[in-house]
Every structure is written in structure tokens, then in C-alpha cells.
Amino acid sequence: MLPRRMPRPQALSFLSTSILISAVRFIGRGAAFAAALVASRHLSTANFGIYAYVITFLTAINLVGGLGLEQTALVALGRARGSGNAFVLDQVLSWIRWRAVFVLPIASLIFAVPIHAVLGSSLSLILVVLTGICLTAILLSASVLRGIDFPLGSTIVQEAGRGPVFLLGALLLFSAHELLRVWMATLLTSAIVALIAITAAILAARRSRSALHSHVPIANERNTALSFRSQLRFLLVLIATNAYLWACPVILKQSAPVKEVGFFNIAMQYPALISFLSTSMEMIYVPKITAFWHAGRLGDMRPLLRTGSRLTILGSLPITAILVIFGRPLLEIYGHGYSQVLNAMLIIAAAQIISVACGPCGYLVLLTGRENLNLAVMAGSAVCGIICLAALAPIYGYMAAAGGFLVATAMSNIIFAAYCLKRMNINPTVGAAFST
């Protein structure tokens, strides 16, 4: 059963978990920063553009490689936990396991098409595709952990599949400036992390199962019969959500020199810290949104949102000020010539500020049975951003990419926040920090 109110000990638990998740993500983000730093200082601008191009797609696989299975699993596991029946949980886990076997290689093979042209060899392509499969396994394991309400474990698993994997690959550039060795090391590291992630998910699932009170089959239990259609809806949402970041390197590469991809990659690095604490807390929100909604008590999320909004304000304002004041010297850390992306970085920072101000509004819409609305808004926003990018990229390069990102991010978040306030009667924005 879910608690009807958020007592002080639970609020403190929320705070401590948020801080721990932020610390884990900070380490992961630091590793990603270090990977980009090592690569930018040991590769020419052209080769770094190739590196950033491939890493962009590997990062996308790490986010959506499950083709909607990760979100479907999240909702299904939330329902299974709400039923209190171990048999239902077993059915859902079995469905996820068999579906994963089918899904794992698909995203990597799809992404192999746009990256083949820049890799230069079949061996490099094979290494990158296998790395993508490992990253998908990590993603699905993290989704299982999040679905059974292990947000900290889920974050550790998912972050390990990002920055640390890319950093260990980039470190080989100290000994030889060859991208092939980078892809070899990245594959080996991702395979090790995938094995650990799968083991952690299995152990956590067993622990969650033992805590449930019943092991008896339930007649007509909908949790045990997930349709491909539900996964398809989530897949379409994920494609729409990430469409801009997927299209961006392709359009930049076609419209301008490949080094523009590298410049945009650098401009994206620091602004991500603005939404750092906010996205860390979303790791906690997500399983609770599903559970509260299916219990018919979504309004009980308000204390969590209020606490989260206050933490978000405290965390994002100092980082924003640092980027505005010290942006140029921070960019120069990446090497000579990268300080020129300062204006692009500030545009991207503005997009992150809007995202933070709107809170977890997108998740509230997505995980409360409004997948079609989420899809329409995300697709429309992405298309507007892509149109902006395509029209301006031949002239402005990475600056056009930053502008398109601002358009796509601002549109989706503002629409979702307005919908939550007016139609769902719940305030996910930073304004919740001042409510009583």
C-alpha cells in the first residue's frame, strides 16, 4: 500500500536519496566530461567531430535502445507491485526477458546506417554495433531496477553505461591517436558493465518478489498480458523525444563541416549541469507516478513535487550563474578554439533553465495514460526544432543547432506544464516550491 501523506522521515529519505542519486550522476557526468576533454585534446577537430558523431548515437542507444520496452516495463512493473502478487510480477519479468532478446540488437543495427559513413572500416562498425547492444542491455536492466523502485541502483547502472564506458575508451588516446582502439576499449567496458547490470537486476527482482504477499495466479489479470501496441506507443514517444538530438548531427554533417558536430557537442556539455539535480529527482518520481496514478491518488505526489522544486531551485541557480560568469574559461579547458561556442552554450543553458522550471511535467503526462498527447507534443516540438536547424545550419552551423534545441525544448516543456496545471490540477513546476 502507498502512504497517503508524506511524513517527515519519508521526506528526509527523499532528500537523502536525491542527494545520493545526484552524486552518482555527478560522477557519471564527470566521466563524460573527462572523455570529451581527453578526446578533444588528443584529436584534430575533424577526428573529434567523427568521435562526437559516433558518441552521440551511442548515447542515444543508451537512452532509447530498448525501443519503448524500458517504459513499458516501468509501467508494467509498477502495476505488478501495486497488485501485491508475486505471480503477476513473475509474469511481467518473464515477458520483459523474452522481449529483450528480440529488442537488444535492433537499435544498434538501425543506428549503424548513419554512422557507417564516418567510421571508415567494417571492423569499427562491428565494434560500435556490439557496444550498442551492450548499452541496450544496461538500459533495460536500469529500467527493471527503476520499475521495482530501486532508483539508486537504477541510476548507478545507467550512469555506468555512459560516462565511465566512454572515458575508458577515450583514455587510450594517450598512447595512440587511433579511433579503432577507442571503439575496442569501449566495447570491452560496456560488456563488463552490462554483465554487472543484468546481475543486479536479477537480484533486485528476487528481493522485490519475496516482499509480495501472494503467489497465486489472478484470473483476467491484465498485468500479465502486455501488448506490442503498448510498447509501440512508448517507442514512438521515445523517438519523438529524442528526434532532434538524433537528427542534429546528421543535418550538421550534411550542411556544414563535420567539426561543427564537435562544437555542438562541447556546447552541450556544461548546460546539462543546470538540470542535473532536477533530472536526478525524476529517477525517484517516475516509479511513484505510475504507482500513485494506478492507485487513484496522483494528488499525493504534491509533497514530493514541492520538496523537489525547492531542491531544484537551490541546485540550478548557482550552476547557471557560474556558466554565465565563467563560461569562456570553462570552455577553454577543452582546448584551443572551443571558447568560440560560448554563445551556443548560453542558448542551450536557456533551454535547460526552461526545462528545469517546468519540472517533471512530461513524465506526469506520459505515465498517466496520456501517451498520445505526449507523442503529439514531442513530435511537433521536435519538428519545429529540426526545421529551424535545417534552415539555418548551412549559414550558422552549431549556432543553428543550439537555436533548434532551444525551440524544441521550450515548446514541449511549456505545453506539458500548462496541461498539468490546467487539466490535471497538479503543479510540477518550480512554482510548487512556494505552495503550501
One Martini backbone bead per residue (centre of mass of N, CA, C, O) as a GRO file, in nm:
protein
  436
    1MET     BB    1   0.100   0.034   0.017
    2LEU     BB    2   0.034   0.373  -0.001
    3PRO     BB    3   0.098   0.661   0.125
    4ARG     BB    4  -0.099   0.952   0.191
    5ARG     BB    5   0.154   1.074   0.320
    6MET     BB    6   0.447   1.285   0.385
    7PRO     BB    7   0.649   1.228   0.607
    8ARG     BB    8   0.938   1.331   0.734
    9PRO     BB    9   1.110   1.073   0.692
   10GLN     BB   10   1.036   1.056   0.389
   11ALA     BB   11   1.153   1.329   0.309
   12LEU     BB   12   1.443   1.258   0.396
   13SER     BB   13   1.469   1.019   0.206
   14PHE     BB   14   1.432   1.181  -0.052
   15LEU     BB   15   1.678   1.364  -0.009
   16SER     BB   16   1.901   1.146   0.017
   17THR     BB   17   1.846   1.008  -0.254
   18SER     BB   18   1.893   1.256  -0.430
   19ILE     BB   19   2.188   1.298  -0.347
   20LEU     BB   20   2.295   1.022  -0.435
   21ILE     BB   21   2.209   1.041  -0.729
   22SER     BB   22   2.368   1.297  -0.789
   23ALA     BB   23   2.645   1.177  -0.727
   24VAL     BB   24   2.640   0.958  -0.941
   25ARG     BB   25   2.586   1.153  -1.182
   26PHE     BB   26   2.838   1.322  -1.138
   27ILE     BB   27   3.036   1.101  -1.203
   28GLY     BB   28   2.928   1.036  -1.483
   29ARG     BB   29   2.956   1.326  -1.596
   30GLY     BB   30   3.258   1.352  -1.539
   31ALA     BB   31   3.337   1.125  -1.734
   32ALA     BB   32   3.220   1.262  -1.987
   33PHE     BB   33   3.391   1.511  -1.974
   34ALA     BB   34   3.665   1.366  -1.983
   35ALA     BB   35   3.625   1.230  -2.255
   36ALA     BB   36   3.594   1.492  -2.421
   37LEU     BB   37   3.862   1.615  -2.333
   38VAL     BB   38   4.056   1.400  -2.435
   39ALA     BB   39   3.958   1.399  -2.730
   40SER     BB   40   3.995   1.709  -2.797
   41ARG     BB   41   4.321   1.701  -2.722
   42HIS     BB   42   4.392   1.427  -2.927
   43LEU     BB   43   4.225   1.557  -3.161
   44SER     BB   44   4.116   1.663  -3.424
   45THR     BB   45   3.846   1.833  -3.527
   46ALA     BB   46   3.759   1.611  -3.724
   47ASN     BB   47   3.791   1.359  -3.536
   48PHE     BB   48   3.609   1.472  -3.314
   49GLY     BB   49   3.358   1.479  -3.489
   50ILE     BB   50   3.344   1.172  -3.523
   51TYR     BB   51   3.335   1.099  -3.226
   52ALA     BB   52   3.076   1.267  -3.159
   53TYR     BB   53   2.892   1.126  -3.361
   54VAL     BB   54   2.904   0.840  -3.233
   55ILE     BB   55   2.838   0.913  -2.936
   56THR     BB   56   2.556   1.018  -2.991
   57PHE     BB   57   2.441   0.732  -3.071
   58LEU     BB   58   2.521   0.580  -2.815
   59THR     BB   59   2.354   0.758  -2.627
   60ALA     BB   60   2.083   0.697  -2.758
   61ILE     BB   61   2.090   0.395  -2.697
   62ASN     BB   62   2.108   0.440  -2.383
   63LEU     BB   63   1.806   0.564  -2.392
   64VAL     BB   64   1.641   0.388  -2.658
   65GLY     BB   65   1.722   0.079  -2.723
   66GLY     BB   66   1.437  -0.061  -2.626
   67LEU     BB   67   1.194   0.049  -2.794
   68GLY     BB   68   0.993   0.095  -2.523
   69LEU     BB   69   1.044  -0.128  -2.308
   70GLU     BB   70   1.126   0.041  -2.060
   71GLN     BB   71   0.846   0.181  -2.020
   72THR     BB   72   0.670  -0.070  -2.013
   73ALA     BB   73   0.812  -0.196  -1.770
   74LEU     BB   74   0.759   0.027  -1.569
   75VAL     BB   75   0.449   0.008  -1.569
   76ALA     BB   76   0.417  -0.299  -1.517
   77LEU     BB   77   0.572  -0.307  -1.245
   78GLY     BB   78   0.391  -0.109  -1.098
   79ARG     BB   79   0.138  -0.288  -1.115
   80ALA     BB   80   0.254  -0.541  -0.982
   81ARG     BB   81   0.314  -0.409  -0.709
   82GLY     BB   82   0.018  -0.314  -0.659
   83SER     BB   83  -0.100  -0.613  -0.639
   84GLY     BB   84   0.090  -0.803  -0.446
   85ASN     BB   85   0.182  -1.022  -0.672
   86ALA     BB   86   0.421  -1.250  -0.762
   87PHE     BB   87   0.300  -1.371  -1.019
   88VAL     BB   88   0.277  -1.109  -1.177
   89LEU     BB   89   0.576  -1.037  -1.169
   90ASP     BB   90   0.673  -1.288  -1.319
   91GLN     BB   91   0.523  -1.231  -1.585
   92VAL     BB   92   0.660  -0.963  -1.650
   93LEU     BB   93   0.957  -1.060  -1.643
   94SER     BB   94   0.924  -1.270  -1.867
   95TRP     BB   95   0.839  -1.074  -2.089
   96ILE     BB   96   1.094  -0.898  -2.082
   97ARG     BB   97   1.302  -1.117  -2.145
   98TRP     BB   98   1.193  -1.203  -2.428
   99ARG     BB   99   1.186  -0.920  -2.557
  100ALA     BB  100   1.490  -0.850  -2.528
  101VAL     BB  101   1.604  -1.052  -2.733
  102PHE     BB  102   1.471  -0.895  -2.974
  103VAL     BB  103   1.567  -0.588  -2.914
  104LEU     BB  104   1.874  -0.543  -2.865
  105PRO     BB  105   1.985  -0.517  -3.185
  106ILE     BB  106   1.811  -0.303  -3.337
  107ALA     BB  107   1.925  -0.019  -3.273
  108SER     BB  108   2.216  -0.070  -3.371
  109LEU     BB  109   2.138  -0.131  -3.668
  110ILE     BB  110   2.003   0.137  -3.726
  111PHE     BB  111   2.258   0.321  -3.643
  112ALA     BB  112   2.460   0.209  -3.859
  113VAL     BB  113   2.383   0.378  -4.103
  114PRO     BB  114   2.487   0.678  -4.021
  115ILE     BB  115   2.790   0.574  -3.912
  116HIS     BB  116   2.938   0.426  -4.148
  117ALA     BB  117   3.061   0.671  -4.310
  118VAL     BB  118   3.270   0.761  -4.061
  119LEU     BB  119   3.438   0.500  -3.975
  120GLY     BB  120   3.589   0.333  -4.241
  121SER     BB  121   3.513   0.039  -4.110
  122SER     BB  122   3.389  -0.272  -4.035
  123LEU     BB  123   3.513  -0.311  -3.754
  124SER     BB  124   3.407  -0.052  -3.627
  125LEU     BB  125   3.110  -0.115  -3.671
  126ILE     BB  126   3.097  -0.374  -3.503
  127LEU     BB  127   3.188  -0.251  -3.234
  128VAL     BB  128   2.957  -0.042  -3.210
  129VAL     BB  129   2.717  -0.236  -3.225
  130LEU     BB  130   2.796  -0.407  -2.975
  131THR     BB  131   2.788  -0.171  -2.782
  132GLY     BB  132   2.486  -0.110  -2.818
  133ILE     BB  133   2.386  -0.377  -2.700
  134CYS     BB  134   2.504  -0.334  -2.419
  135LEU     BB  135   2.352  -0.066  -2.361
  136THR     BB  136   2.070  -0.195  -2.374
  137ALA     BB  137   2.107  -0.387  -2.135
  138ILE     BB  138   2.150  -0.160  -1.932
  139LEU     BB  139   1.882  -0.013  -1.973
  140LEU     BB  140   1.689  -0.248  -1.896
  141SER     BB  141   1.802  -0.291  -1.613
  142ALA     BB  142   1.734  -0.006  -1.511
  143SER     BB  143   1.425  -0.031  -1.554
  144VAL     BB  144   1.377  -0.258  -1.356
  145LEU     BB  145   1.484  -0.112  -1.106
  146ARG     BB  146   1.280   0.123  -1.125
  147GLY     BB  147   1.010  -0.044  -1.129
  148ILE     BB  148   1.100  -0.172  -0.826
  149ASP     BB  149   1.219   0.069  -0.658
  150PHE     BB  150   1.556   0.128  -0.750
  151PRO     BB  151   1.688   0.422  -0.812
  152LEU     BB  152   1.986   0.399  -0.735
  153GLY     BB  153   2.060   0.142  -0.890
  154SER     BB  154   1.968   0.250  -1.165
  155THR     BB  155   2.169   0.486  -1.179
  156ILE     BB  156   2.431   0.330  -1.161
  157VAL     BB  157   2.388   0.162  -1.414
  158GLN     BB  158   2.338   0.390  -1.624
  159GLU     BB  159   2.597   0.560  -1.572
  160ALA     BB  160   2.803   0.331  -1.636
  161GLY     BB  161   2.695   0.339  -1.953
  162ARG     BB  162   2.849   0.609  -2.001
  163GLY     BB  163   3.101   0.776  -1.908
  164PRO     BB  164   3.295   0.539  -1.826
  165VAL     BB  165   3.297   0.400  -2.101
  166PHE     BB  166   3.406   0.646  -2.268
  167LEU     BB  167   3.661   0.706  -2.103
  168LEU     BB  168   3.819   0.438  -2.138
  169GLY     BB  169   3.840   0.477  -2.442
  170ALA     BB  170   3.980   0.763  -2.451
  171LEU     BB  171   4.248   0.693  -2.290
  172LEU     BB  172   4.397   0.560  -2.540
  173LEU     BB  173   4.495   0.838  -2.667
  174PHE     BB  174   4.764   0.854  -2.510
  175SER     BB  175   4.905   0.617  -2.690
  176ALA     BB  176   4.684   0.643  -2.938
  177HIS     BB  177   4.543   0.814  -3.229
  178GLU     BB  178   4.299   0.575  -3.237
  179LEU     BB  179   3.971   0.491  -3.286
  180LEU     BB  180   3.971   0.182  -3.281
  181ARG     BB  181   4.065   0.156  -2.982
  182VAL     BB  182   3.826   0.296  -2.863
  183TRP     BB  183   3.609   0.086  -2.952
  184MET     BB  184   3.730  -0.155  -2.805
  185ALA     BB  185   3.719  -0.042  -2.512
  186THR     BB  186   3.416   0.022  -2.509
  187LEU     BB  187   3.316  -0.267  -2.544
  188LEU     BB  188   3.446  -0.400  -2.299
  189THR     BB  189   3.318  -0.217  -2.083
  190SER     BB  190   3.015  -0.259  -2.158
  191ALA     BB  191   3.013  -0.565  -2.105
  192ILE     BB  192   3.076  -0.555  -1.804
  193VAL     BB  193   2.841  -0.371  -1.719
  194ALA     BB  194   2.612  -0.553  -1.827
  195LEU     BB  195   2.663  -0.793  -1.639
  196ILE     BB  196   2.617  -0.638  -1.376
  197ALA     BB  197   2.332  -0.530  -1.437
  198ILE     BB  198   2.183  -0.800  -1.470
  199THR     BB  199   2.248  -0.907  -1.189
  200ALA     BB  200   2.111  -0.678  -1.029
  201ALA     BB  201   1.823  -0.721  -1.143
  202ILE     BB  202   1.781  -1.009  -1.044
  203LEU     BB  203   1.822  -0.959  -0.739
  204ALA     BB  204   1.601  -0.740  -0.708
  205ALA     BB  205   1.361  -0.911  -0.806
  206ARG     BB  206   1.376  -1.121  -0.580
  207ARG     BB  207   1.331  -0.924  -0.349
  208SER     BB  208   1.057  -0.814  -0.442
  209ARG     BB  209   0.906  -1.087  -0.449
  210SER     BB  210   0.941  -1.161  -0.138
  211ALA     BB  211   0.751  -0.904  -0.048
  212LEU     BB  212   0.514  -1.048  -0.152
  213HIS     BB  213   0.202  -1.204  -0.049
  214SER     BB  214   0.150  -1.347  -0.337
  215HIS     BB  215   0.133  -1.672  -0.559
  216VAL     BB  216  -0.141  -1.635  -0.709
  217PRO     BB  217  -0.331  -1.660  -0.961
  218ILE     BB  218  -0.498  -1.418  -1.170
  219ALA     BB  219  -0.781  -1.353  -1.306
  220ASN     BB  220  -0.760  -1.137  -1.561
  221GLU     BB  221  -0.471  -1.026  -1.561
  222ARG     BB  222  -0.332  -0.752  -1.723
  223ASN     BB  223  -0.025  -0.761  -1.644
  224THR     BB  224   0.031  -1.040  -1.818
  225ALA     BB  225  -0.078  -0.867  -2.091
  226LEU     BB  226   0.131  -0.740  -2.310
  227SER     BB  227   0.142  -0.533  -2.576
  228PHE     BB  228   0.292  -0.415  -2.858
  229ARG     BB  229   0.138  -0.149  -2.868
  230SER     BB  230   0.249  -0.025  -2.606
  231GLN     BB  231   0.542  -0.022  -2.699
  232LEU     BB  232   0.499   0.148  -2.953
  233ARG     BB  233   0.412   0.407  -2.814
  234PHE     BB  234   0.676   0.447  -2.655
  235LEU     BB  235   0.858   0.451  -2.900
  236LEU     BB  236   0.738   0.704  -3.032
  237VAL     BB  237   0.802   0.888  -2.796
  238LEU     BB  238   1.111   0.847  -2.799
  239ILE     BB  239   1.158   0.946  -3.083
  240ALA     BB  240   1.041   1.229  -3.040
  241THR     BB  241   1.223   1.313  -2.798
  242ASN     BB  242   1.508   1.240  -2.981
  243ALA     BB  243   1.500   1.356  -3.272
  244TYR     BB  244   1.681   1.603  -3.258
  245LEU     BB  245   1.951   1.468  -3.158
  246TRP     BB  246   1.964   1.279  -3.405
  247ALA     BB  247   1.946   1.491  -3.643
  248CYS     BB  248   2.169   1.696  -3.588
  249PRO     BB  249   2.436   1.552  -3.688
  250VAL     BB  250   2.333   1.497  -3.974
  251ILE     BB  251   2.274   1.788  -4.063
  252LEU     BB  252   2.549   1.908  -4.000
  253LYS     BB  253   2.715   1.719  -4.184
  254GLN     BB  254   2.557   1.807  -4.452
  255SER     BB  255   2.582   2.143  -4.405
  256ALA     BB  256   2.867   2.097  -4.265
  257PRO     BB  257   3.130   2.055  -4.109
  258VAL     BB  258   3.208   1.805  -3.882
  259LYS     BB  259   3.312   2.002  -3.654
  260GLU     BB  260   3.028   2.107  -3.569
  261VAL     BB  261   2.959   1.863  -3.395
  262GLY     BB  262   3.178   1.916  -3.183
  263PHE     BB  263   3.085   2.196  -3.094
  264PHE     BB  264   2.804   2.107  -2.996
  265ASN     BB  265   2.902   1.906  -2.787
  266ILE     BB  266   3.044   2.115  -2.607
  267ALA     BB  267   2.793   2.305  -2.561
  268MET     BB  268   2.631   2.068  -2.400
  269GLN     BB  269   2.781   1.999  -2.139
  270TYR     BB  270   2.731   2.220  -1.909
  271PRO     BB  271   2.412   2.268  -1.917
  272ALA     BB  272   2.336   1.988  -1.792
  273LEU     BB  273   2.383   2.085  -1.491
  274ILE     BB  274   2.122   2.245  -1.442
  275SER     BB  275   1.940   1.960  -1.457
  276PHE     BB  276   2.065   1.759  -1.258
  277LEU     BB  277   1.879   1.747  -1.003
  278SER     BB  278   1.611   1.717  -1.149
  279THR     BB  279   1.679   1.443  -1.297
  280SER     BB  280   1.740   1.289  -1.038
  281MET     BB  281   1.446   1.306  -0.919
  282GLU     BB  282   1.304   1.155  -1.153
  283MET     BB  283   1.398   0.873  -1.060
  284ILE     BB  284   1.179   0.885  -0.828
  285TYR     BB  285   0.913   0.969  -0.961
  286VAL     BB  286   0.839   0.758  -1.177
  287PRO     BB  287   0.738   0.508  -1.003
  288LYS     BB  288   0.530   0.686  -0.839
  289ILE     BB  289   0.342   0.778  -1.058
  290THR     BB  290   0.236   0.501  -1.135
  291ALA     BB  291   0.137   0.407  -0.856
  292PHE     BB  292  -0.053   0.646  -0.785
  293TRP     BB  293  -0.234   0.637  -1.035
  294HIS     BB  294  -0.337   0.335  -0.997
  295ALA     BB  295  -0.452   0.433  -0.702
  296GLY     BB  296  -0.594   0.726  -0.735
  297ARG     BB  297  -0.332   0.930  -0.601
  298LEU     BB  298  -0.175   1.176  -0.746
  299GLY     BB  299  -0.198   1.408  -0.530
  300ASP     BB  300   0.033   1.273  -0.342
  301MET     BB  301   0.276   1.417  -0.506
  302ARG     BB  302   0.301   1.710  -0.395
  303PRO     BB  303   0.522   1.689  -0.174
  304LEU     BB  304   0.743   1.595  -0.367
  305LEU     BB  305   0.733   1.840  -0.563
  306ARG     BB  306   0.796   2.055  -0.353
  307THR     BB  307   1.070   1.949  -0.261
  308GLY     BB  308   1.197   1.935  -0.546
  309SER     BB  309   1.175   2.239  -0.619
  310ARG     BB  310   1.359   2.347  -0.396
  311LEU     BB  311   1.612   2.190  -0.484
  312THR     BB  312   1.630   2.297  -0.773
  313ILE     BB  313   1.684   2.592  -0.708
  314LEU     BB  314   1.945   2.544  -0.539
  315GLY     BB  315   2.101   2.394  -0.782
  316SER     BB  316   2.066   2.586  -1.050
  317LEU     BB  317   2.156   2.878  -0.993
  318PRO     BB  318   2.467   2.850  -0.948
  319ILE     BB  319   2.530   2.718  -1.223
  320THR     BB  320   2.429   2.945  -1.400
  321ALA     BB  321   2.622   3.164  -1.293
  322ILE     BB  322   2.887   3.022  -1.370
  323LEU     BB  323   2.838   3.012  -1.680
  324VAL     BB  324   2.811   3.318  -1.725
  325ILE     BB  325   3.092   3.405  -1.595
  326PHE     BB  326   3.285   3.120  -1.675
  327GLY     BB  327   3.248   3.004  -1.967
  328ARG     BB  328   3.511   3.050  -2.126
  329PRO     BB  329   3.724   2.903  -1.943
  330LEU     BB  330   3.572   2.632  -1.947
  331LEU     BB  331   3.603   2.585  -2.257
  332GLU     BB  332   3.923   2.596  -2.269
  333ILE     BB  333   3.970   2.311  -2.150
  334TYR     BB  334   3.918   2.162  -2.436
  335GLY     BB  335   4.067   2.385  -2.601
  336HIS     BB  336   4.158   2.533  -2.873
  337GLY     BB  337   3.857   2.709  -2.999
  338TYR     BB  338   3.605   2.640  -2.791
  339SER     BB  339   3.518   2.934  -2.690
  340GLN     BB  340   3.325   3.003  -2.942
  341VAL     BB  341   3.063   2.844  -2.799
  342LEU     BB  342   2.930   3.031  -2.587
  343ASN     BB  343   2.656   3.117  -2.711
  344ALA     BB  344   2.551   2.831  -2.747
  345MET     BB  345   2.561   2.756  -2.447
  346LEU     BB  346   2.354   2.974  -2.353
  347ILE     BB  347   2.117   2.870  -2.516
  348ILE     BB  348   2.111   2.589  -2.385
  349ALA     BB  349   2.076   2.695  -2.097
  350ALA     BB  350   1.795   2.814  -2.144
  351ALA     BB  351   1.661   2.542  -2.201
  352GLN     BB  352   1.726   2.417  -1.921
  353ILE     BB  353   1.573   2.622  -1.750
  354ILE     BB  354   1.294   2.557  -1.862
  355SER     BB  355   1.293   2.259  -1.784
  356VAL     BB  356   1.325   2.303  -1.480
  357ALA     BB  357   1.073   2.490  -1.435
  358CYS     BB  358   0.864   2.250  -1.529
  359GLY     BB  359   0.959   1.982  -1.461
  360PRO     BB  360   0.787   1.655  -1.459
  361CYS     BB  361   0.560   1.692  -1.687
  362GLY     BB  362   0.611   1.469  -1.899
  363TYR     BB  363   0.577   1.226  -1.705
  364LEU     BB  364   0.287   1.287  -1.613
  365VAL     BB  365   0.168   1.244  -1.896
  366LEU     BB  366   0.289   0.964  -1.981
  367LEU     BB  367   0.218   0.792  -1.688
  368THR     BB  368  -0.123   0.871  -1.726
  369GLY     BB  369  -0.241   0.775  -2.020
  370ARG     BB  370  -0.091   1.015  -2.232
  371GLU     BB  371   0.078   0.923  -2.491
  372ASN     BB  372  -0.045   1.079  -2.734
  373LEU     BB  373   0.010   1.361  -2.630
  374ASN     BB  374   0.312   1.333  -2.595
  375LEU     BB  375   0.370   1.267  -2.890
  376ALA     BB  376   0.259   1.523  -3.023
  377VAL     BB  377   0.438   1.729  -2.875
  378MET     BB  378   0.720   1.612  -2.934
  379ALA     BB  379   0.698   1.606  -3.242
  380GLY     BB  380   0.634   1.904  -3.291
  381SER     BB  381   0.887   2.019  -3.151
  382ALA     BB  382   1.100   1.869  -3.319
  383VAL     BB  383   1.020   1.979  -3.595
  384CYS     BB  384   1.075   2.276  -3.532
  385GLY     BB  385   1.376   2.237  -3.463
  386ILE     BB  386   1.460   2.109  -3.737
  387ILE     BB  387   1.379   2.342  -3.919
  388CYS     BB  388   1.569   2.545  -3.794
  389LEU     BB  389   1.829   2.388  -3.849
  390ALA     BB  390   1.806   2.342  -4.160
  391ALA     BB  391   1.789   2.651  -4.235
  392LEU     BB  392   2.070   2.746  -4.062
  393ALA     BB  393   2.323   2.554  -4.086
  394PRO     BB  394   2.475   2.661  -4.347
  395ILE     BB  395   2.543   2.935  -4.181
  396TYR     BB  396   2.562   2.860  -3.840
  397GLY     BB  397   2.564   2.575  -3.749
  398TYR     BB  398   2.587   2.527  -3.417
  399MET     BB  399   2.392   2.764  -3.363
  400ALA     BB  400   2.147   2.628  -3.491
  401ALA     BB  401   2.141   2.387  -3.297
  402ALA     BB  402   2.086   2.555  -3.042
  403GLY     BB  403   1.822   2.687  -3.139
  404GLY     BB  404   1.662   2.424  -3.190
  405PHE     BB  405   1.679   2.322  -2.898
  406LEU     BB  406   1.519   2.553  -2.772
  407VAL     BB  407   1.256   2.513  -2.924
  408ALA     BB  408   1.195   2.217  -2.848
  409THR     BB  409   1.211   2.244  -2.535
  410ALA     BB  410   1.014   2.479  -2.479
  411MET     BB  411   0.756   2.375  -2.606
  412SER     BB  412   0.712   2.110  -2.451
  413ASN     BB  413   0.728   2.213  -2.153
  414ILE     BB  414   0.506   2.432  -2.160
  415ILE     BB  415   0.272   2.251  -2.246
  416PHE     BB  416   0.287   2.044  -2.014
  417ALA     BB  417   0.259   2.241  -1.777
  418ALA     BB  418  -0.018   2.353  -1.858
  419TYR     BB  419  -0.169   2.083  -1.846
  420CYS     BB  420  -0.119   2.014  -1.547
  421LEU     BB  421  -0.255   2.271  -1.432
  422LYS     BB  422  -0.543   2.258  -1.591
  423ARG     BB  423  -0.614   1.927  -1.614
  424MET     BB  424  -0.461   1.786  -1.343
  425ASN     BB  425  -0.418   1.961  -1.086
  426ILE     BB  426  -0.089   1.995  -1.107
  427ASN     BB  427   0.236   2.110  -0.979
  428PRO     BB  428   0.564   2.073  -1.139
  429THR     BB  429   0.686   2.331  -1.085
  430VAL     BB  430   0.871   2.569  -0.915
  431GLY     BB  431   0.609   2.689  -0.785
  432ALA     BB  432   0.572   2.460  -0.567
  433ALA     BB  433   0.775   2.580  -0.355
  434PHE     BB  434   0.537   2.810  -0.268
  435SER     BB  435   0.352   2.614  -0.162
  436THR     BB  436   0.113   2.456   0.092
   0.00000   0.00000   0.00000
